[in-house]
Amino acid sequence: MLTIDIQTARRFILGKQGLWPGRRWQGTDGVTQAMTAIEYLQLDPLQIIARSQDIALHSRVLDYKPGDWETAAYQQRGFFDWGGWLATRPMAELPYWRPVMQR
């Protein structure tokens, strides 16, 4: 059985989500890379301090500007949202979600 220490596990999880090392992406391509790494970016229509998707991407992309996710998702058509989820998924996953969407 493979065992790893807690520090390695922590870095793996944070690294998979793009939080370690911090803010490693940059620019418009960085927004796309971060959204792909996150896989499931929750969209929030409410803005108390900032919208949740902007907070999530600001912590991962060095020069992120609010609304950059919209360019990656809708103008570049790299991501899709569906139903009541209020979240985006990578466009490459769309064929796998079609059967669920047809129900």
Secondary structure per residue as TSV (DSSP state, phi and psi in degrees):
chain	resnum	aa	ss	phi	psi
A	1	M	-	360.0	135.1
A	2	L	-	-81.7	132.3
A	3	T	-	-124.3	145.4
A	4	I	-	-133.4	153.2
A	5	D	-	-80.0	167.5
A	6	I	H	-64.2	-35.2
A	7	Q	H	-64.2	-41.8
A	8	T	H	-65.5	-42.9
A	9	A	H	-62.5	-43.3
A	10	R	H	-61.7	-45.7
A	11	R	H	-66.3	-35.3
A	12	F	H	-63.3	-49.2
A	13	I	H	-63.6	-47.5
A	14	L	H	-65.4	-37.1
A	15	G	H	-66.3	-40.3
A	16	K	H	-62.2	-34.7
A	17	Q	T	-88.4	-0.3
A	18	G	T	80.5	19.1
A	19	L	-	-102.0	-7.0
A	20	W	S	-142.9	124.6
A	21	P	S	-68.7	150.7
A	22	G	T	-65.7	146.1
A	23	R	T	45.7	56.2
A	24	R	-	-86.7	-11.7
A	25	W	B	-100.4	162.1
A	26	Q	-	-149.7	143.8
A	27	G	H	75.1	-170.9
A	28	T	H	-63.6	-41.0
A	29	D	H	-63.9	-34.3
A	30	G	H	-64.7	-37.2
A	31	V	H	-62.5	-45.2
A	32	T	H	-62.6	-44.1
A	33	Q	H	-63.8	-41.9
A	34	A	H	-65.0	-43.9
A	35	M	H	-64.5	-34.7
A	36	T	H	-68.6	-41.7
A	37	A	H	-65.6	-40.2
A	38	I	H	-66.8	-35.9
A	39	E	S	71.4	-37.3
A	40	Y	-	-135.4	93.2
A	41	L	E	-96.2	111.7
A	42	Q	E	-70.4	131.4
A	43	L	-	-100.0	136.4
A	44	D	-	-128.0	119.7
A	45	P	S	-74.6	-17.7
A	46	L	-	-86.9	146.1
A	47	Q	-	-130.4	98.0
A	48	I	S	-87.3	-64.4
A	49	I	S	-99.9	-50.3
A	50	A	S	-159.8	162.4
A	51	R	-	-70.4	145.2
A	52	S	H	-58.5	-36.7
A	53	Q	H	-66.9	-33.8
A	54	D	H	-70.7	-38.9
A	55	I	H	-64.0	-45.9
A	56	A	H	-60.9	-43.1
A	57	L	H	-77.9	-31.9
A	58	H	H	-62.0	-33.4
A	59	S	T	-76.6	-8.9
A	60	R	T	-116.8	-25.8
A	61	V	B	-114.6	123.8
A	62	L	T	-55.2	-49.9
A	63	D	T	-112.9	38.5
A	64	Y	-	-64.9	138.3
A	65	K	-	-118.9	139.3
A	66	P	T	-51.2	131.6
A	67	G	T	96.0	-8.3
A	68	D	H	-59.2	-29.1
A	69	W	H	-63.8	-32.4
A	70	E	H	-64.3	-37.0
A	71	T	I	-62.7	-47.4
A	72	A	I	-65.3	-38.9
A	73	A	I	-81.3	-47.8
A	74	Y	I	-103.6	-39.6
A	75	Q	I	-79.5	-42.0
A	76	Q	S	-88.7	-8.8
A	77	R	-	54.2	42.9
A	78	G	-	-91.3	-10.9
A	79	F	E	-144.0	159.4
A	80	F	E	-131.7	154.5
A	81	D	E	-121.0	157.6
A	82	W	-	-153.2	139.6
A	83	G	G	58.6	-147.5
A	84	G	G	-86.7	9.7
A	85	W	G	-62.5	-41.8
A	86	L	-	56.2	52.1
A	87	A	E	-151.0	157.0
A	88	T	E	-107.9	149.8
A	89	R	E	-128.7	153.8
A	90	P	E	-60.3	140.0
A	91	M	G	-59.1	-28.5
A	92	A	G	-61.3	-21.9
A	93	E	G	-86.7	-9.1
A	94	L	H	-54.6	-44.6
A	95	P	H	-59.2	-31.1
A	96	Y	H	-76.6	-23.5
A	97	W	H	-91.3	-14.7
A	98	R	H	-54.8	-46.6
A	99	P	H	-59.2	-37.6
A	100	V	H	-66.9	-39.8
A	101	M	H	-67.5	-27.8
A	102	Q	T	-80.0	-10.9
A	103	R	-	-74.5	360.0
